[in-house]
Amino acid sequence: SEREMAKLRARNEALDAKVLKLKTDLHDREEKAKVHADTLAELRVAREDLA
């Protein structure tokens, strides 16, 4: 029925929005992990220079 189709469309839009948010969150976490790894690498080099 038309009503069911409208409900399904709305649910689909909500799920699309959720997927987009999760993709954005994942990208942010990956960026933070990269920055963290780069910082650790710099700290290791600095520690070796001080030793």
PyMOL Python script that loads the backbone (N, CA, C, O; Angstrom):
from pymol import cmd

cmd.read_pdbstr("""\
ATOM      1  N   SER A   1       0.835  -1.200   0.000  1.00  0.00           N
ATOM      2  CA  SER A   1       0.000   0.000   0.000  1.00  0.00           C
ATOM      3  C   SER A   1       0.872   1.253   0.000  1.00  0.00           C
ATOM      4  O   SER A   1       2.064   1.201   0.303  1.00  0.00           O
ATOM      5  N   GLU A   2       0.266   2.350  -0.338  1.00  0.00           N
ATOM      6  CA  GLU A   2       0.998   3.620  -0.393  1.00  0.00           C
ATOM      7  C   GLU A   2       1.553   4.005   0.979  1.00  0.00           C
ATOM      8  O   GLU A   2       2.660   4.534   1.085  1.00  0.00           O
ATOM      9  N   ARG A   3       0.781   3.737   2.016  1.00  0.00           N
ATOM     10  CA  ARG A   3       1.214   4.067   3.383  1.00  0.00           C
ATOM     11  C   ARG A   3       2.446   3.245   3.770  1.00  0.00           C
ATOM     12  O   ARG A   3       3.397   3.770   4.349  1.00  0.00           O
ATOM     13  N   GLU A   4       2.415   1.954   3.445  1.00  0.00           N
ATOM     14  CA  GLU A   4       3.564   1.100   3.760  1.00  0.00           C
ATOM     15  C   GLU A   4       4.803   1.541   2.988  1.00  0.00           C
ATOM     16  O   GLU A   4       5.911   1.540   3.524  1.00  0.00           O
ATOM     17  N   MET A   5       4.607   1.917   1.725  1.00  0.00           N
ATOM     18  CA  MET A   5       5.737   2.398   0.922  1.00  0.00           C
ATOM     19  C   MET A   5       6.340   3.661   1.536  1.00  0.00           C
ATOM     20  O   MET A   5       7.561   3.814   1.579  1.00  0.00           O
ATOM     21  N   ALA A   6       5.488   4.556   2.006  1.00  0.00           N
ATOM     22  CA  ALA A   6       5.971   5.790   2.631  1.00  0.00           C
ATOM     23  C   ALA A   6       6.764   5.470   3.893  1.00  0.00           C
ATOM     24  O   ALA A   6       7.806   6.076   4.147  1.00  0.00           O
ATOM     25  N   LYS A   7       6.270   4.517   4.683  1.00  0.00           N
ATOM     26  CA  LYS A   7       6.981   4.121   5.906  1.00  0.00           C
ATOM     27  C   LYS A   7       8.334   3.509   5.558  1.00  0.00           C
ATOM     28  O   LYS A   7       9.337   3.786   6.215  1.00  0.00           O
ATOM     29  N   LEU A   8       8.355   2.673   4.519  1.00  0.00           N
ATOM     30  CA  LEU A   8       9.611   2.049   4.115  1.00  0.00           C
ATOM     31  C   LEU A   8      10.605   3.083   3.579  1.00  0.00           C
ATOM     32  O   LEU A   8      11.805   3.000   3.837  1.00  0.00           O
ATOM     33  N   ARG A   9      10.081   4.063   2.826  1.00  0.00           N
ATOM     34  CA  ARG A   9      10.956   5.123   2.327  1.00  0.00           C
ATOM     35  C   ARG A   9      11.567   5.901   3.486  1.00  0.00           C
ATOM     36  O   ARG A   9      12.759   6.209   3.478  1.00  0.00           O
ATOM     37  N   ALA A  10      10.752   6.213   4.471  1.00  0.00           N
ATOM     38  CA  ALA A  10      11.236   6.961   5.636  1.00  0.00           C
ATOM     39  C   ALA A  10      12.282   6.149   6.395  1.00  0.00           C
ATOM     40  O   ALA A  10      13.304   6.686   6.823  1.00  0.00           O
ATOM     41  N   ARG A  11      12.020   4.854   6.557  1.00  0.00           N
ATOM     42  CA  ARG A  11      12.991   3.992   7.246  1.00  0.00           C
ATOM     43  C   ARG A  11      14.298   3.911   6.456  1.00  0.00           C
ATOM     44  O   ARG A  11      15.387   3.941   7.030  1.00  0.00           O
ATOM     45  N   ASN A  12      14.173   3.809   5.144  1.00  0.00           N
ATOM     46  CA  ASN A  12      15.352   3.745   4.291  1.00  0.00           C
ATOM     47  C   ASN A  12      16.187   5.021   4.417  1.00  0.00           C
ATOM     48  O   ASN A  12      17.413   4.962   4.503  1.00  0.00           O
ATOM     49  N   GLU A  13      15.518   6.167   4.427  1.00  0.00           N
ATOM     50  CA  GLU A  13      16.227   7.436   4.588  1.00  0.00           C
ATOM     51  C   GLU A  13      16.928   7.503   5.940  1.00  0.00           C
ATOM     52  O   GLU A  13      18.060   7.977   6.035  1.00  0.00           O
ATOM     53  N   ALA A  14      16.256   7.028   6.980  1.00  0.00           N
ATOM     54  CA  ALA A  14      16.859   7.032   8.316  1.00  0.00           C
ATOM     55  C   ALA A  14      18.086   6.128   8.347  1.00  0.00           C
ATOM     56  O   ALA A  14      19.106   6.479   8.941  1.00  0.00           O
ATOM     57  N   LEU A  15      17.988   4.968   7.709  1.00  0.00           N
ATOM     58  CA  LEU A  15      19.125   4.050   7.679  1.00  0.00           C
ATOM     59  C   LEU A  15      20.276   4.622   6.854  1.00  0.00           C
ATOM     60  O   LEU A  15      21.442   4.464   7.217  1.00  0.00           O
ATOM     61  N   ASP A  16      19.952   5.282   5.749  1.00  0.00           N
ATOM     62  CA  ASP A  16      20.990   5.935   4.947  1.00  0.00           C
ATOM     63  C   ASP A  16      21.726   6.985   5.773  1.00  0.00           C
ATOM     64  O   ASP A  16      22.949   7.096   5.702  1.00  0.00           O
ATOM     65  N   ALA A  17      20.975   7.752   6.554  1.00  0.00           N
ATOM     66  CA  ALA A  17      21.587   8.776   7.401  1.00  0.00           C
ATOM     67  C   ALA A  17      22.487   8.130   8.451  1.00  0.00           C
ATOM     68  O   ALA A  17      23.571   8.636   8.743  1.00  0.00           O
ATOM     69  N   LYS A  18      22.035   7.011   9.016  1.00  0.00           N
ATOM     70  CA  LYS A  18      22.831   6.312  10.025  1.00  0.00           C
ATOM     71  C   LYS A  18      24.126   5.765   9.417  1.00  0.00           C
ATOM     72  O   LYS A  18      25.191   5.856  10.029  1.00  0.00           O
ATOM     73  N   VAL A  19      24.030   5.202   8.221  1.00  0.00           N
ATOM     74  CA  VAL A  19      25.219   4.688   7.534  1.00  0.00           C
ATOM     75  C   VAL A  19      26.212   5.821   7.284  1.00  0.00           C
ATOM     76  O   VAL A  19      27.413   5.660   7.505  1.00  0.00           O
ATOM     77  N   LEU A  20      25.710   6.963   6.824  1.00  0.00           N
ATOM     78  CA  LEU A  20      26.584   8.104   6.571  1.00  0.00           C
ATOM     79  C   LEU A  20      27.285   8.549   7.852  1.00  0.00           C
ATOM     80  O   LEU A  20      28.481   8.837   7.840  1.00  0.00           O
ATOM     81  N   LYS A  21      26.544   8.603   8.952  1.00  0.00           N
ATOM     82  CA  LYS A  21      27.142   8.999  10.234  1.00  0.00           C
ATOM     83  C   LYS A  21      28.214   8.001  10.664  1.00  0.00           C
ATOM     84  O   LYS A  21      29.282   8.398  11.130  1.00  0.00           O
ATOM     85  N   LEU A  22      27.931   6.705  10.507  1.00  0.00           N
ATOM     86  CA  LEU A  22      28.906   5.691  10.898  1.00  0.00           C
ATOM     87  C   LEU A  22      30.161   5.763  10.034  1.00  0.00           C
ATOM     88  O   LEU A  22      31.273   5.593  10.535  1.00  0.00           O
ATOM     89  N   LYS A  23      29.988   6.014   8.744  1.00  0.00           N
ATOM     90  CA  LYS A  23      31.151   6.159   7.861  1.00  0.00           C
ATOM     91  C   LYS A  23      31.994   7.357   8.284  1.00  0.00           C
ATOM     92  O   LYS A  23      33.223   7.289   8.294  1.00  0.00           O
ATOM     93  N   THR A  24      31.322   8.457   8.632  1.00  0.00           N
ATOM     94  CA  THR A  24      32.033   9.655   9.080  1.00  0.00           C
ATOM     95  C   THR A  24      32.772   9.383  10.387  1.00  0.00           C
ATOM     96  O   THR A  24      33.929   9.773  10.545  1.00  0.00           O
ATOM     97  N   ASP A  25      32.100   8.711  11.323  1.00  0.00           N
ATOM     98  CA  ASP A  25      32.731   8.366  12.598  1.00  0.00           C
ATOM     99  C   ASP A  25      33.945   7.471  12.380  1.00  0.00           C
ATOM    100  O   ASP A  25      34.983   7.664  13.014  1.00  0.00           O
ATOM    101  N   LEU A  26      33.819   6.493  11.484  1.00  0.00           N
ATOM    102  CA  LEU A  26      34.931   5.592  11.191  1.00  0.00           C
ATOM    103  C   LEU A  26      36.105   6.366  10.615  1.00  0.00           C
ATOM    104  O   LEU A  26      37.251   6.152  11.008  1.00  0.00           O
ATOM    105  N   HIS A  27      35.819   7.259   9.692  1.00  0.00           N
ATOM    106  CA  HIS A  27      36.884   8.066   9.089  1.00  0.00           C
ATOM    107  C   HIS A  27      37.592   8.902  10.161  1.00  0.00           C
ATOM    108  O   HIS A  27      38.819   8.994  10.170  1.00  0.00           O
ATOM    109  N   ASP A  28      36.816   9.509  11.061  1.00  0.00           N
ATOM    110  CA  ASP A  28      37.402  10.304  12.141  1.00  0.00           C
ATOM    111  C   ASP A  28      38.304   9.449  13.021  1.00  0.00           C
ATOM    112  O   ASP A  28      39.404   9.868  13.381  1.00  0.00           O
ATOM    113  N   ARG A  29      37.837   8.243  13.368  1.00  0.00           N
ATOM    114  CA  ARG A  29      38.647   7.356  14.205  1.00  0.00           C
ATOM    115  C   ARG A  29      39.930   6.939  13.504  1.00  0.00           C
ATOM    116  O   ARG A  29      40.991   6.870  14.125  1.00  0.00           O
ATOM    117  N   GLU A  30      39.830   6.662  12.207  1.00  0.00           N
ATOM    118  CA  GLU A  30      41.022   6.283  11.450  1.00  0.00           C
ATOM    119  C   GLU A  30      42.027   7.426  11.420  1.00  0.00           C
ATOM    120  O   GLU A  30      43.230   7.203  11.556  1.00  0.00           O
ATOM    121  N   GLU A  31      41.533   8.657  11.241  1.00  0.00           N
ATOM    122  CA  GLU A  31      42.416   9.824  11.246  1.00  0.00           C
ATOM    123  C   GLU A  31      43.086   9.992  12.611  1.00  0.00           C
ATOM    124  O   GLU A  31      44.287  10.248  12.690  1.00  0.00           O
ATOM    125  N   LYS A  32      42.299   9.845  13.689  1.00  0.00           N
ATOM    126  CA  LYS A  32      42.863   9.978  15.033  1.00  0.00           C
ATOM    127  C   LYS A  32      43.906   8.896  15.294  1.00  0.00           C
ATOM    128  O   LYS A  32      44.939   9.163  15.907  1.00  0.00           O
ATOM    129  N   ALA A  33      43.638   7.676  14.830  1.00  0.00           N
ATOM    130  CA  ALA A  33      44.591   6.585  15.017  1.00  0.00           C
ATOM    131  C   ALA A  33      45.893   6.878  14.272  1.00  0.00           C
ATOM    132  O   ALA A  33      46.978   6.593  14.779  1.00  0.00           O
ATOM    133  N   LYS A  34      45.785   7.438  13.085  1.00  0.00           N
ATOM    134  CA  LYS A  34      46.983   7.780  12.308  1.00  0.00           C
ATOM    135  C   LYS A  34      47.789   8.865  13.018  1.00  0.00           C
ATOM    136  O   LYS A  34      49.012   8.766  13.126  1.00  0.00           O
ATOM    137  N   VAL A  35      47.106   9.892  13.497  1.00  0.00           N
ATOM    138  CA  VAL A  35      47.796  10.963  14.220  1.00  0.00           C
ATOM    139  C   VAL A  35      48.482  10.389  15.458  1.00  0.00           C
ATOM    140  O   VAL A  35      49.622  10.743  15.759  1.00  0.00           O
ATOM    141  N   HIS A  36      47.791   9.509  16.170  1.00  0.00           N
ATOM    142  CA  HIS A  36      48.349   8.885  17.368  1.00  0.00           C
ATOM    143  C   HIS A  36      49.603   8.073  17.020  1.00  0.00           C
ATOM    144  O   HIS A  36      50.620   8.173  17.706  1.00  0.00           O
ATOM    145  N   ALA A  37      49.525   7.275  15.960  1.00  0.00           N
ATOM    146  CA  ALA A  37      50.670   6.461  15.548  1.00  0.00           C
ATOM    147  C   ALA A  37      51.844   7.352  15.150  1.00  0.00           C
ATOM    148  O   ALA A  37      52.988   7.064  15.500  1.00  0.00           O
ATOM    149  N   ASP A  38      51.567   8.426  14.424  1.00  0.00           N
ATOM    150  CA  ASP A  38      52.633   9.350  14.026  1.00  0.00           C
ATOM    151  C   ASP A  38      53.272  10.005  15.246  1.00  0.00           C
ATOM    152  O   ASP A  38      54.491  10.169  15.299  1.00  0.00           O
ATOM    153  N   THR A  39      52.454  10.378  16.220  1.00  0.00           N
ATOM    154  CA  THR A  39      52.969  10.998  17.440  1.00  0.00           C
ATOM    155  C   THR A  39      53.852  10.022  18.211  1.00  0.00           C
ATOM    156  O   THR A  39      54.916  10.399  18.702  1.00  0.00           O
ATOM    157  N   LEU A  40      53.410   8.763  18.317  1.00  0.00           N
ATOM    158  CA  LEU A  40      54.227   7.764  19.003  1.00  0.00           C
ATOM    159  C   LEU A  40      55.564   7.569  18.300  1.00  0.00           C
ATOM    160  O   LEU A  40      56.599   7.445  18.955  1.00  0.00           O
ATOM    161  N   ALA A  41      55.549   7.542  16.985  1.00  0.00           N
ATOM    162  CA  ALA A  41      56.793   7.381  16.231  1.00  0.00           C
ATOM    163  C   ALA A  41      57.735   8.552  16.512  1.00  0.00           C
ATOM    164  O   ALA A  41      58.935   8.351  16.701  1.00  0.00           O
ATOM    165  N   GLU A  42      57.196   9.773  16.541  1.00  0.00           N
ATOM    166  CA  GLU A  42      58.017  10.943  16.843  1.00  0.00           C
ATOM    167  C   GLU A  42      58.583  10.865  18.257  1.00  0.00           C
ATOM    168  O   GLU A  42      59.738  11.221  18.487  1.00  0.00           O
ATOM    169  N   LEU A  43      57.772  10.401  19.203  1.00  0.00           N
ATOM    170  CA  LEU A  43      58.244  10.293  20.585  1.00  0.00           C
ATOM    171  C   LEU A  43      59.353   9.254  20.718  1.00  0.00           C
ATOM    172  O   LEU A  43      60.305   9.450  21.473  1.00  0.00           O
ATOM    173  N   ARG A  44      59.228   8.153  19.985  1.00  0.00           N
ATOM    174  CA  ARG A  44      60.286   7.136  20.024  1.00  0.00           C
ATOM    175  C   ARG A  44      61.605   7.710  19.515  1.00  0.00           C
ATOM    176  O   ARG A  44      62.659   7.481  20.107  1.00  0.00           O
ATOM    177  N   VAL A  45      61.539   8.456  18.416  1.00  0.00           N
ATOM    178  CA  VAL A  45      62.744   9.075  17.861  1.00  0.00           C
ATOM    179  C   VAL A  45      63.325  10.069  18.864  1.00  0.00           C
ATOM    180  O   VAL A  45      64.537  10.095  19.080  1.00  0.00           O
ATOM    181  N   ALA A  46      62.477  10.879  19.472  1.00  0.00           N
ATOM    182  CA  ALA A  46      62.949  11.869  20.441  1.00  0.00           C
ATOM    183  C   ALA A  46      63.587  11.176  21.641  1.00  0.00           C
ATOM    184  O   ALA A  46      64.608  11.634  22.152  1.00  0.00           O
ATOM    185  N   ARG A  47      62.989  10.077  22.090  1.00  0.00           N
ATOM    186  CA  ARG A  47      63.532   9.337  23.229  1.00  0.00           C
ATOM    187  C   ARG A  47      64.912   8.771  22.883  1.00  0.00           C
ATOM    188  O   ARG A  47      65.829   8.807  23.704  1.00  0.00           O
ATOM    189  N   GLU A  48      65.050   8.247  21.661  1.00  0.00           N
ATOM    190  CA  GLU A  48      66.351   7.712  21.239  1.00  0.00           C
ATOM    191  C   GLU A  48      67.391   8.822  21.176  1.00  0.00           C
ATOM    192  O   GLU A  48      68.547   8.612  21.543  1.00  0.00           O
ATOM    193  N   ASP A  49      66.987  10.000  20.713  1.00  0.00           N
ATOM    194  CA  ASP A  49      67.917  11.126  20.636  1.00  0.00           C
ATOM    195  C   ASP A  49      68.383  11.548  22.027  1.00  0.00           C
ATOM    196  O   ASP A  49      69.519  11.992  22.192  1.00  0.00           O
ATOM    197  N   LEU A  50      67.516  11.412  23.024  1.00  0.00           N
ATOM    198  CA  LEU A  50      67.870  11.813  24.382  1.00  0.00           C
ATOM    199  C   LEU A  50      68.728  10.764  25.087  1.00  0.00           C
ATOM    200  O   LEU A  50      69.455  11.090  26.025  1.00  0.00           O
ATOM    201  N   ALA A  51      68.650   9.522  24.648  1.00  0.00           N
ATOM    202  CA  ALA A  51      69.359   8.431  25.330  1.00  0.00           C
ATOM    203  C   ALA A  51      70.854   8.483  25.068  1.00  0.00           C
ATOM    204  O   ALA A  51      71.598   7.638  25.567  1.00  0.00           O
TER     205      ALA A  51
END
""", "prot")
cmd.dss("prot")
cmd.show_as("cartoon", "prot")
cmd.util.cbc("prot")
cmd.orient("prot")
